[in-house]
Amino acid sequence: MFAVAAQSLFLVFLTVFLFNHADPKGDGMEMVASGAAFMLIFMPFSLPAFILAKEGRHLVVAALLAGLAAFAYFAFWFEILAELGIQQAPWS
C-alpha cells in the first residue's frame, strides 16, 4: 500500500512539474501526459493493487501490479523529460 501511495504522490508531482515546465505560449499538450499517466498506469495497475492490498487478498498479484506500475512510471518520467528537452542526468 505504501508503493501505491508513493505512486499517487508521483502523479501530483508530475502534474505540478508539467504546469511549471509547460511552454506558456504553447498549445498545452504537455498536460496530456498527466492524464495519460492516470489513465494508462494508475487505473489499470496502481488502483487494483491498492484494492487487492487493502482487502488482504492476492498480495502477490498486488505486489506484482505495484511493481509493474513503478517501472512504467519510471519509464514515463524519462519520456516526459525527453519530450520537454530536460537533461535526464548530469553525467549523460
C-alpha positions as a Markdown table, in Angstrom:
| # | Residue | x | y | z |
|---|---|---|---|---|
| 1 | Met | 0.0 | 0.0 | 0.0 |
| 2 | Phe | 3.0 | 2.3 | 0.6 |
| 3 | Ala | 4.1 | 1.8 | -3.1 |
| 4 | Val | 0.6 | 2.9 | -4.3 |
| 5 | Ala | 0.7 | 5.9 | -2.0 |
| 6 | Ala | 4.1 | 6.9 | -3.4 |
| 7 | Gln | 2.7 | 6.4 | -7.0 |
| 8 | Ser | -0.2 | 8.6 | -6.2 |
| 9 | Leu | 2.1 | 11.3 | -4.9 |
| 10 | Phe | 4.1 | 11.0 | -8.1 |
| 11 | Leu | 1.0 | 11.8 | -10.1 |
| 12 | Val | 0.6 | 15.0 | -8.1 |
| 13 | Phe | 4.3 | 15.8 | -8.5 |
| 14 | Leu | 4.1 | 15.1 | -12.3 |
| 15 | Thr | 1.1 | 17.5 | -12.7 |
| 16 | Val | 2.8 | 20.3 | -10.8 |
| 17 | Phe | 6.1 | 19.7 | -12.7 |
| 18 | Leu | 4.3 | 19.9 | -16.0 |
| 19 | Phe | 2.5 | 23.1 | -15.0 |
| 20 | Asn | 5.8 | 24.6 | -14.1 |
| 21 | His | 7.7 | 23.5 | -17.3 |
| 22 | Ala | 5.0 | 23.8 | -19.9 |
| 23 | Asp | 5.5 | 26.3 | -22.7 |
| 24 | Pro | 3.4 | 29.4 | -21.8 |
| 25 | Lys | 2.8 | 30.2 | -25.4 |
| 26 | Gly | 2.3 | 26.6 | -26.4 |
| 27 | Asp | -0.9 | 24.7 | -27.0 |
| 28 | Gly | -0.9 | 22.9 | -23.6 |
| 29 | Met | -0.4 | 19.4 | -24.9 |
| 30 | Glu | 2.2 | 18.9 | -22.2 |
| 31 | Met | -0.7 | 18.5 | -19.7 |
| 32 | Val | -2.0 | 15.5 | -21.7 |
| 33 | Ala | 0.9 | 13.5 | -20.1 |
| 34 | Ser | -0.7 | 13.8 | -16.7 |
| 35 | Gly | -4.0 | 12.4 | -17.9 |
| 36 | Ala | -2.2 | 9.7 | -19.8 |
| 37 | Ala | -0.3 | 8.6 | -16.7 |
| 38 | Phe | -3.5 | 8.5 | -14.8 |
| 39 | Met | -5.5 | 6.5 | -17.4 |
| 40 | Leu | -2.7 | 4.2 | -18.7 |
| 41 | Ile | -0.8 | 3.5 | -15.5 |
| 42 | Phe | -2.7 | 4.4 | -12.4 |
| 43 | Met | -6.1 | 3.0 | -13.3 |
| 44 | Pro | -5.1 | -0.4 | -14.6 |
| 45 | Phe | -2.1 | -1.1 | -12.3 |
| 46 | Ser | -2.0 | 1.1 | -9.2 |
| 47 | Leu | -5.7 | 1.2 | -8.3 |
| 48 | Pro | -6.2 | -2.6 | -8.5 |
| 49 | Ala | -3.0 | -3.1 | -6.5 |
| 50 | Phe | -4.4 | -0.8 | -3.8 |
| 51 | Ile | -7.7 | -2.6 | -3.7 |
| 52 | Leu | -6.2 | -6.0 | -3.5 |
| 53 | Ala | -3.7 | -5.0 | -0.8 |
| 54 | Lys | -6.4 | -3.2 | 1.2 |
| 55 | Glu | -8.6 | -6.4 | 1.2 |
| 56 | Gly | -5.6 | -8.5 | 2.0 |
| 57 | Arg | -6.3 | -10.9 | -0.9 |
| 58 | His | -3.9 | -11.9 | -3.6 |
| 59 | Leu | -1.0 | -10.0 | -2.1 |
| 60 | Val | 1.5 | -11.4 | -4.6 |
| 61 | Val | -0.6 | -10.1 | -7.5 |
| 62 | Ala | -0.9 | -6.7 | -5.8 |
| 63 | Ala | 2.8 | -6.5 | -5.3 |
| 64 | Leu | 3.3 | -7.5 | -9.0 |
| 65 | Leu | 0.9 | -4.8 | -10.2 |
| 66 | Ala | 2.5 | -2.2 | -8.0 |
| 67 | Gly | 6.0 | -3.1 | -9.2 |
| 68 | Leu | 4.8 | -3.0 | -12.8 |
| 69 | Ala | 3.3 | 0.4 | -12.3 |
| 70 | Ala | 6.5 | 1.7 | -10.6 |
| 71 | Phe | 8.5 | 0.5 | -13.7 |
| 72 | Ala | 6.0 | 2.2 | -16.0 |
| 73 | Tyr | 6.1 | 5.4 | -14.1 |
| 74 | Phe | 9.9 | 5.4 | -14.2 |
| 75 | Ala | 9.9 | 4.9 | -18.0 |
| 76 | Phe | 7.2 | 7.5 | -18.4 |
| 77 | Trp | 9.2 | 10.0 | -16.4 |
| 78 | Phe | 12.2 | 9.6 | -18.7 |
| 79 | Glu | 9.9 | 10.1 | -21.7 |
| 80 | Ile | 8.5 | 13.3 | -20.2 |
| 81 | Leu | 12.0 | 14.6 | -19.6 |
| 82 | Ala | 13.0 | 13.8 | -23.2 |
| 83 | Glu | 9.8 | 15.5 | -24.6 |
| 84 | Leu | 10.5 | 18.7 | -22.6 |
| 85 | Gly | 14.1 | 18.7 | -23.6 |
| 86 | Ile | 15.4 | 18.5 | -20.0 |
| 87 | Gln | 18.7 | 16.7 | -19.4 |
| 88 | Gln | 18.0 | 13.4 | -17.6 |
| 89 | Ala | 21.2 | 13.3 | -15.6 |
| 90 | Pro | 24.3 | 15.4 | -15.5 |
| 91 | Trp | 26.6 | 12.5 | -16.5 |
| 92 | Ser | 24.7 | 11.6 | -19.7 |
